């Protein structure tokens, strides 16, 4: 398997005072994962989420199925 460097980005919707995560979606197709990390601790650990689970999460957020009370 070829290793790629994650290209981290924070959503433009994440303007909430620093409580953000960064994702590296460039690894979804070649590796089937989406790394997620704390934007305030970029040298800290990252979670590797299965690409299909991340896609379901995003779909749930967009549809309103998942929301913050």
N, C-alpha and C positions, 0 to 999 in steps of 0.2 A: 504494500500500500504506500502510495506517495504521500508524504506529509506536507501539508500546506500550512502556512502561517495564517492564523485567524486575522481577519480584517474586522476590527471592532467598530461598532457604531451604536449611538444612542438615538432613539427616536426623537424627531422634532417635537413630538407631543410630550416629551419628558421634561417639561420646565416646571418642576415642582419643588424647587429648593434643594436639589442635590440628592433626593431619594430615588435614584435611577439605577437601572441595570444597563449593561451593554451586551450586545449579542454579536456573534460572528456567523452570519447566515451563509457565508461563502463555503463553509464546510458541509452544508446540508447535502448537496448532490454527490460530491465525491466520497464522503465518509458516513453519511446518514445521521450526523449529529449537529446540534446547534449549541456551541458553548455559550454560557451565560455567566457574567461576572458583575460584581459591585463596581459601579463607576467611581466610587470614592476610594477604592482599594484595588487599583488596576494591577498591582503586582501580587495580589492575593490569589486565592484559589478560584477556579472556574468550575461550574457544573456543566457536565456534558449531557444534554437532553436529546433523546431520540428525535429526529426531524419530524416524524409523524405526530409525536406528542406535542412538540412545539407548535406545529401547524394547527392542531386541535385547540390548543390554548389560545392562539391568536384569533381563530375563528370564534371561539367562545367569548372573547373580549369584544370583538367587533359586533357580534350579534346581540350583546347585552345579557347573554346567559350567565356570564361571569362578571360581577360588578362589585365594587367596594361599597359596603353599607353606608 
